[in-house]
Amino acid sequence: MEKVDMVADIILKSRTIVVFTGAGHSTESGISDFRSPGGIWSRFDPSEFTFQKFMASEEGREKYWQFSSASWPEMAAAQPNLGHHTIAELHRMGRLDCVITQNIDGLHQKSGIPDEKVIELHGTAHWVDCLECHRRYPREEIHRRFEAGDKVPRCEACGGIMKPATVSFGQAMPVAETAEAERRSAACDLFLVAGSSLVVYPAAQMPLIAHGKGAKLVIVNMEPTPHDHYADVVIHGKTGEVLPQILAQVKAKPD
Ligand code: NAD
């Protein structure tokens, strides 16, 4: 049996499906991932953008805002690709428990999946948080200030340090989202990974939690991942091509 067919069968037999996405899922929307050739880490040094460096000095914050603001217009304009639309279709068919995503681009919500079904493990680039009074600002508003010359924006309410609402290296994971992702991973009967290198922890723990509790594990990624040997099916390919093929098979089979 073809691998795509095998996954379609697993989907039809599953009642609780969790989809887990990483940066690879959004490359077909024109957003670079971190680790592919030409990805963000081939152009920037990750050790420059840790949370510790951000907090340590005004210079560290200025560098961070430059780095983050350079990619924001592209991210804000990006549109969901066929992979996102396929997951949204699974949701409309009543087959999706939730999406756990490492992505900060908001493209699952843009594809029509409601906020409450998207667990953003690494936060979102669409908001900026004051780290002191916790006031939240729309990213567009702060980006306009940055463009106008405010290179290290401060909170209007309290003057506190502000940071895009994403989780940087060295920054604590969001407690509620991490706990919810662990709970959903443990309770699903199919855990489908789409476009993640599965090397960033604790996110990469989620497929192992699901597998450990007896869920089927399917991995769709361009390259091998360290978790491939746990998976029931591994497909090396583009998520924007493979996921629609799987969905077509699901629809072609009698329920
Ligand atoms: P990663 O960059 O480590 O790995 C991406 C993986 O996706 C690679 O293994 C690559 O081979 C694969 N890939 C690339 N294009 C693909 C495609 N079209 N189809 C299938 N596979 C494809 O990304 P990661 O594992 O998600 O983790 C790194 C971190 O990157 C996360 O913390 C995330 O927050 C952050 N990130 C997010 C975005 C975004 O929001 N779109 C973009 C860059 C980085």
Residues whose N, C-alpha, C, O or C-beta is under 5 A from the ligand:
A	BS01	NAD	G22 A23 G24 H25 S26 T27 E28 I31 S32 D33 F34 R35 S36 Q102 N103 I104 D105 H122 G195 S196 S197 L198 V200 V220 N221 M222 E223 G237 K238 T239
